[in-house]
Every structure is written in structure tokens, then in C-alpha cells.
């Protein structure tokens, strides 16, 4: 039985989050950033923009005022999504508003190959 009540599903998800956080940190370490709580630390879009810059080797648009207000957070995540699409990744069902703060959205943006979107 798979589902929310299955303890193996929770453990599996937790392992994926830990692994993805470690992968992000291995790249962000180069610019002096460390993520602790993936869903919180990528929420304002500033670290996400830096991560995209590090893994792509290209310059990304500057973040909006450190992402303090919701409008800045949305603008930063939109910049990240635009950057990703400009680099050939097709996005489906991912946007900066609504559930824009979810770990699964962030993970899908960063790790889904273009031919699977």
C-alpha cells in the first residue's frame, strides 16, 4: 500500500529531500551559500537564482531586494523559471504563484530532463 499513511513513503521522500539538499549544497558551496531547510531556503528565489547561475555557468538576472516581500519572492522565482525555459527546459504546471513555495515544484524544475516535461 502506497500513500500518506505508509511510513516507507515518508522515509523515501525524506531521503530524496536530503539527497537533493546535499546536491544543491555541493554546488552552492562554491558561492558561500548553504541550504538547511530546502523548502524554506529556496522560497524567496535568491538561492535558487544563485544555484542556477552556478550549475549553468551563465549570468542570471539579479534578485529583487533579497526577497523580503511576497512580490519580490514571486519576481525572483519567475526570473528563475524564465532562465530555465530560456535554456531549453520545458516547464509544465510550474509557476511562481500559487504553490510556488513547494519543494516538489523546485525539485521538478531543477531535475526534470527537458524531454520529460
MIDOSE-1310 file (N, C-alpha, C; in nm, 2 decimals, decimal comma, always signed):
residues 117
xxxx	+0,08/-0,12/+0,00/+0,00/+0,00/+0,00/+0,09/+0,12/+0,00; +0,07/+0,21/-0,10/+0,14/+0,34/-0,11/+0,05/+0,45/-0,07; +0,10/+0,55/+0,00/+0,01/+0,66/+0,03/+0,07/+0,73/+0,15; -0,01/+0,83/+0,20/+0,04/+0,91/+0,31/+0,06/+0,84/+0,44
xxxx	-0,01/+0,73/+0,46/+0,00/+0,66/+0,59/+0,11/+0,55/+0,59; +0,17/+0,54/+0,47/+0,28/+0,44/+0,46/+0,41/+0,50/+0,51; +0,47/+0,45/+0,62/+0,59/+0,51/+0,67/+0,71/+0,50/+0,58; +0,71/+0,41/+0,48/+0,81/+0,40/+0,39/+0,81/+0,51/+0,29
xxxx	+0,69/+0,56/+0,25/+0,67/+0,68/+0,16/+0,73/+0,80/+0,23; +0,70/+0,82/+0,36/+0,76/+0,94/+0,42/+0,91/+0,93/+0,43; +0,97/+0,81/+0,46/+1,11/+0,80/+0,46/+1,17/+0,82/+0,32; +1,11/+0,76/+0,22/+1,15/+0,77/+0,08/+1,16/+0,92/+0,04
xxxx	+1,06/+1,00/+0,07/+1,05/+1,14/+0,04/+1,16/+1,21/+0,12; +1,17/+1,18/+0,25/+1,28/+1,25/+0,33/+1,42/+1,22/+0,27; +1,44/+1,10/+0,23/+1,57/+1,07/+0,17/+1,60/+1,15/+0,04; +1,49/+1,16/-0,04/+1,50/+1,24/-0,16/+1,53/+1,39/-0,13
xxxx	+1,46/+1,44/-0,03/+1,49/+1,58/+0,00/+1,63/+1,60/+0,06; +1,68/+1,51/+0,14/+1,81/+1,52/+0,19/+1,92/+1,51/+0,08; +1,89/+1,42/-0,01/+1,99/+1,40/-0,12/+1,99/+1,52/-0,21; +1,87/+1,58/-0,24/+1,86/+1,69/-0,33/+1,93/+1,81/-0,26
xxxx	+1,90/+1,83/-0,13/+1,96/+1,94/-0,05/+2,12/+1,92/-0,05; +2,17/+1,80/-0,04/+2,31/+1,78/-0,04/+2,37/+1,82/-0,18; +2,29/+1,78/-0,28/+2,34/+1,81/-0,42/+2,34/+1,96/-0,44; +2,23/+2,03/-0,40/+2,23/+2,18/-0,41/+2,35/+2,24/-0,33
xxxx	+2,37/+2,19/-0,21/+2,48/+2,25/-0,13/+2,62/+2,22/-0,19; +2,63/+2,11/-0,26/+2,76/+2,08/-0,32/+2,79/+2,19/-0,43; +2,69/+2,24/-0,49/+2,71/+2,35/-0,59/+2,71/+2,49/-0,52; +2,62/+2,51/-0,43/+2,62/+2,64/-0,37/+2,74/+2,67/-0,28
xxxx	+2,81/+2,57/-0,23/+2,93/+2,59/-0,15/+3,03/+2,68/-0,22; +3,03/+2,67/-0,36/+3,12/+2,75/-0,44/+3,10/+2,90/-0,42; +2,98/+2,94/-0,38/+2,95/+3,08/-0,37/+2,91/+3,11/-0,23; +2,95/+3,03/-0,13/+2,93/+3,06/+0,01/+2,79/+3,05/+0,06
xxxx	+2,70/+2,97/+0,00/+2,57/+2,95/+0,04/+2,54/+2,81/+0,09; +2,47/+2,79/+0,20/+2,43/+2,66/+0,25/+2,28/+2,66/+0,28; +2,22/+2,56/+0,22/+2,08/+2,54/+0,25/+2,06/+2,44/+0,37; +1,97/+2,47/+0,46/+1,94/+2,39/+0,57/+1,80/+2,32/+0,55
xxxx	+1,70/+2,40/+0,53/+1,56/+2,36/+0,50/+1,53/+2,39/+0,36; +1,53/+2,29/+0,28/+1,51/+2,32/+0,13/+1,39/+2,40/+0,10; +1,27/+2,37/+0,16/+1,15/+2,44/+0,13/+1,15/+2,58/+0,18; +1,23/+2,61/+0,28/+1,24/+2,75/+0,33/+1,35/+2,83/+0,26
xxxx	+1,46/+2,76/+0,24/+1,58/+2,83/+0,19/+1,57/+2,87/+0,04; +1,48/+2,80/-0,04/+1,47/+2,83/-0,18/+1,34/+2,92/-0,20; +1,27/+2,94/-0,10/+1,14/+3,00/-0,11/+1,14/+3,14/-0,17; +1,24/+3,22/-0,13/+1,24/+3,36/-0,18/+1,31/+3,38/-0,32
xxxx	+1,36/+3,27/-0,37/+1,42/+3,27/-0,51/+1,56/+3,31/-0,52; +1,62/+3,37/-0,41/+1,75/+3,43/-0,42/+1,86/+3,31/-0,43; +1,84/+3,21/-0,35/+1,94/+3,10/-0,36/+1,91/+3,02/-0,48; +1,79/+3,01/-0,52/+1,76/+2,94/-0,65/+1,82/+3,00/-0,77
xxxx	+1,82/+3,13/-0,77/+1,89/+3,21/-0,88/+2,04/+3,18/-0,88; +2,10/+3,19/-0,76/+2,24/+3,16/-0,75/+2,28/+3,02/-0,79; +2,19/+2,92/-0,75/+2,21/+2,78/-0,79/+2,21/+2,77/-0,94; +2,11/+2,83/-1,00/+2,11/+2,82/-1,15/+2,23/+2,88/-1,21
xxxx	+2,28/+2,99/-1,16/+2,40/+3,05/-1,21/+2,52/+2,96/-1,20; +2,53/+2,90/-1,08/+2,65/+2,81/-1,06/+2,64/+2,69/-1,15; +2,53/+2,62/-1,16/+2,52/+2,50/-1,24/+2,52/+2,52/-1,39; +2,48/+2,64/-1,43/+2,47/+2,67/-1,57/+2,60/+2,74/-1,62
xxxx	+2,67/+2,81/-1,53/+2,79/+2,89/-1,57/+2,75/+3,02/-1,64; +2,62/+3,05/-1,65/+2,58/+3,17/-1,71/+2,53/+3,27/-1,60; +2,53/+3,40/-1,64/+2,48/+3,50/-1,55/+2,33/+3,50/-1,55; +2,28/+3,51/-1,43/+2,13/+3,52/-1,41/+2,09/+3,66/-1,37
xxxx	+1,97/+3,69/-1,40/+1,92/+3,83/-1,36/+1,94/+3,85/-1,21; +1,97/+3,97/-1,16/+1,98/+3,99/-1,02/+1,85/+3,97/-0,94; +1,86/+3,93/-0,82/+1,74/+3,91/-0,73/+1,68/+4,04/-0,69; +1,55/+4,04/-0,67/+1,48/+4,16/-0,62/+1,50/+4,17/-0,47
xxxx	+1,56/+4,27/-0,43/+1,57/+4,32/-0,29/+1,57/+4,21/-0,19; +1,65/+4,11/-0,21/+1,67/+4,00/-0,12/+1,54/+3,92/-0,09; +1,43/+3,94/-0,16/+1,31/+3,86/-0,15/+1,24/+3,87/-0,02; +1,23/+3,99/+0,04/+1,16/+4,01/+0,17/+1,01/+4,01/+0,15
xxxx	+0,96/+4,07/+0,05/+0,81/+4,08/+0,03/+0,77/+3,97/-0,07; +0,64/+3,93/-0,06/+0,59/+3,82/-0,14/+0,61/+3,86/-0,29; +0,59/+3,98/-0,33/+0,60/+4,03/-0,46/+0,75/+4,01/-0,51; +0,84/+4,03/-0,42/+0,98/+4,01/-0,46/+1,01/+3,86/-0,48
xxxx	+0,96/+3,78/-0,39/+0,98/+3,63/-0,39/+0,92/+3,58/-0,53; +0,80/+3,62/-0,56/+0,74/+3,58/-0,69/+0,83/+3,63/-0,81; +0,87/+3,75/-0,80/+0,96/+3,80/-0,91/+1,08/+3,72/-0,92; +1,15/+3,68/-0,81/+1,27/+3,61/-0,82/+1,25/+3,47/-0,87
xxxx	+1,14/+3,40/-0,83/+1,11/+3,27/-0,88/+1,07/+3,28/-1,03; +1,00/+3,38/-1,07/+0,97/+3,40/-1,21/+1,10/+3,42/-1,29; +1,20/+3,49/-1,24/+1,33/+3,51/-1,31/+1,39/+3,37/-1,32; +1,39/+3,29/-1,22/+1,45/+3,16/-1,23/+1,38/+3,07/-1,33
xxxx	+1,25/+3,07/-1,33/+1,17/+2,99/-1,43/+1,20/+3,04/-1,57; +1,20/+3,17/-1,59/+1,23/+3,23/-1,72/+1,37/+3,18/-1,77; +1,47/+3,19/-1,68/+1,61/+3,15/-1,71/+1,61/+3,00/-1,75; +1,54/+2,92/-1,68/+1,53/+2,77/-1,71/+1,47/+2,75/-1,85
xxxx	+1,36/+2,82/-1,88/+1,30/+2,80/-2,01/+1,38/+2,85/-2,12; +1,46/+2,96/-2,09/+1,55/+3,02/-2,19/+1,66/+2,92/-2,22; +1,69/+2,83/-2,13/+1,80/+2,73/-2,15/+1,74/+2,60/-2,20; +1,62/+2,60/-2,26/+1,57/+2,48/-2,32/+1,49/+2,38/-2,24
xxxx	+1,46/+2,42/-2,12/+1,38/+2,32/-2,03/+1,23/+2,36/-2,05; +1,15/+2,27/-2,09/+1,01/+2,29/-2,10/+0,95/+2,27/-1,96; +0,87/+2,37/-1,92/+0,80/+2,36/-1,79/+0,65/+2,34/-1,81; +0,59/+2,25/-1,73/+0,45/+2,22/-1,74/+0,39/+2,22/-1,60
xxxx	+0,30/+2,31/-1,57/+0,24/+2,31/-1,44/+0,32/+2,37/-1,33; +0,42/+2,45/-1,37/+0,51/+2,51/-1,27/+0,50/+2,66/-1,28; +0,47/+2,73/-1,17/+0,46/+2,87/-1,18/+0,51/+2,93/-1,05; +0,53/+3,06/-1,05/+0,58/+3,13/-0,94/+0,47/+3,16/-0,83
xxxx	+0,35/+3,16/-0,87/+0,24/+3,19/-0,78/+0,17/+3,06/-0,74; +0,08/+3,07/-0,65/+0,00/+2,95/-0,61/+0,09/+2,87/-0,51; +0,13/+2,75/-0,56/+0,21/+2,67/-0,47/+0,36/+2,69/-0,51; +0,39/+2,81/-0,53/+0,53/+2,85/-0,57/+0,63/+2,82/-0,47
xxxx	+0,59/+2,79/-0,35/+0,69/+2,76/-0,24/+0,72/+2,62/-0,22; +0,66/+2,53/-0,30/+0,67/+2,39/-0,26/+0,80/+2,33/-0,31; +0,85/+2,23/-0,23/+0,98/+2,16/-0,26/+0,96/+2,08/-0,38; +0,85/+2,02/-0,40/+0,83/+1,94/-0,52/+0,84/+2,02/-0,65
xxxx	+0,78/+2,14/-0,65/+0,79/+2,23/-0,77/+0,94/+2,26/-0,79; +1,01/+2,30/-0,69/+1,15/+2,34/-0,70/+1,23/+2,22/-0,76; +1,21/+2,10/-0,70/+1,28/+1,98/-0,74/+1,25/+1,95/-0,88; +1,12/+1,96/-0,93/+1,09/+1,93/-1,06/+1,15/+2,02/-1,16
xxxx	+1,16/+2,15/-1,12/+1,22/+2,25/-1,21/+1,37/+2,22/-1,23; +1,44/+2,18/-1,13/+1,58/+2,16/-1,13/+1,63/+2,03/-1,18; +1,55/+1,92/-1,17/+1,60/+1,79/-1,20/+1,52/+1,72/-1,31; +1,42/+1,77/-1,37/+1,34/+1,70/-1,47/+1,41/+1,73/-1,61
xxxx	+1,46/+1,63/-1,68/+1,52/+1,65/-1,81/+1,42/+1,71/-1,90; +1,47/+1,79/-2,00/+1,38/+1,86/-2,09/+1,28/+1,77/-2,17; +1,32/+1,65/-2,20/+1,24/+1,56/-2,28/+1,13/+1,49/-2,20; +1,13/+1,52/-2,06/+1,03/+1,46/-1,98/+0,93/+1,56/-1,92
x	+0,94/+1,69/-1,97/+0,85/+1,79/-1,92/+0,72/+1,79/-2,00
